[in-house]
Amino acid sequence: MENLRISTAQFENRSGDKDFNLSRIAELSAMAASEGSSVVAFHECSVTGYTFARNLSLVEMLSLAEPVPGGPSVKRLTEIAAGNKIAILAGLFEKDEDDKLYKTYVCVGSGGLIARFRKLHPFINPHLTPGDSYCVFDLEGWKCGILICYDNNIIENVRATVLLGARVIFMPHVTMCTPSTRPGAGFVDPALWHNREKDPTSLRLEFDGMKGRGWLMKWLPSRAYDNGVYVVFSNPIGMDDDQLKNGCSMIIDPFGDIIAECRKLDDDLATALLTPEKLDQAGGSRYTMARRPDLYRDIIGKPHTPEQKVIWLNDKDQK
């Protein structure tokens, strides 16, 4: 494998406004290409918007969703990729030929679709169907995988993707700044966002504290370190429907070190060089080889009832 330059982006999306969101993806993709990147990654549902979908009916979801790869958004992403000579990863709602709905993340290049992944643990809308398979694909000579948001909180998903060969995992999210049972969690007041030019400090304290980045740092670097992989984390910034998100899009190396991060209180881009030697040098590669599946194969595979409840959705949204 050769060195690979990757960018991760953050931007304030508009709910249901695909044209606007695709225009921001186009501008940020051009910026990434100008920095020498071969790949640029965007957040979960970056094409469509995300949080507003919790209030959509089945008819409204079917109207918002598109076929993949035959829909107009994947076609537009392909045009953007070709125009900038860069691979693009972005998210949207997908509908198949039977009108089943999925939370989907795609990788496209100038020749069209390279990879598609359907979220394994969707919950924003009750009409979504969970994906049923992992995704590992070749990109610029590297084996890559995709896991969307909550998928990464189930650690078996990350390990399984690595065992299938992934050396880079794209982790698109719409996360942080929402209530949780963990201490310090909660929403961030949208007024702080609208006043960020006059008072950036108050907003930064919320974004970097336990409502935001502080919580992320408890687990995200460990996914990279324990598995000896590069992690490309992408997250929106600003208002997503009525919820404020704090960005912090970043790239983490196999040692668990952040090697690039978006720190603007605005749309932003972070770029890093991925080098293959770190994959062998990091402890995660040794830990993976030292596994003893005979000890825990039956334990890990033991059936149970998955828990899908999410605290910041109300009871009506859960049904």
Steps between C-alpha positions, in 0.01 A plus 500: 500500500609854427445801725143632477385857562143519635280791605205498736246782488234664711222735392162626610247306292144603424218258570367347179687750279705267283601770253650717774672210672646371176627851421689503832634153429619627161678802649668303777599223258672757281684631806610148594625437148695826508675373815608188315247258646392193308197446726258725691239379751178667618259428784205264534207612280709794378298509176155501661536625856431270792321597820187637327429147374378398847171677419447367146227257399561199278373695198731790581798270550437328167485840332831603659683173435661401169619187324871427530682522268229603253375813676583863423713560811746221425514627142580850625762369744662315211512820296661684792753218546588500130530879485744506791673166439423390854305218663205621711321331790159638599171387652132498406176307544465215251194314372527171315275351233262374770485843668700383799678794659862509615745742654775477239855626453665486160847533357512629143777576255508643152372169364202478735421297810796333672329381820167515682435430868164484677500596867474195724335681793265772364252669731420856386182384324295184570465420129873438450625146435827393665784400271607137515865497391838662544672695227870475408625639171813611315572871479826640364678174584368489860242266650227718650185444701195704602302506825235767559468679835339261753653203318835607646373487858457124463866406513450166328413686179836676494694182571302304239571766236870482582500120487349528152810695397424868555797721581303825484149529644281793402275589794241758390290632788234745608584499867580680826305777675199278582365362829629172637517307826873573517606792725541838336295429188228726356392736226695818429298822478463606133531864610870438561542398137324807368717720725826318426673792325450728801556234765689196370628408846163402648423280201845342500468410868179310423633340183825384661348387830317182593204587279730481200865428436574387856260211458635415154852473641385232742451246224587604144882483525470158664322363192807591295756391761347166599458395137813658351310690228460850370166657592343775288230664712261749335229697680286807418535836669223749571126441499368166385126559517450627858817346641845656513799285397862576574697362206844384620550302179837331537741233381659266754799276433553138617675625815179679601655842431298776336698601191250751358188668639251769401504771767313786337156598629394479137520281192850356489736240358782298661759308300752233601751267338442131567819293496487119487791438740291618796265207445776252589664715767185557703409259779157431356644283224673280762189484720293382205747223418515396867127430522378158618155460340462153651455662841216736412349395168183366663480788748517775238258316273241439771159636389325781685234764438661817357419828677401777260358767733671838480447741786466824301208363298167532676257212549305595189820492294590156637182331375 
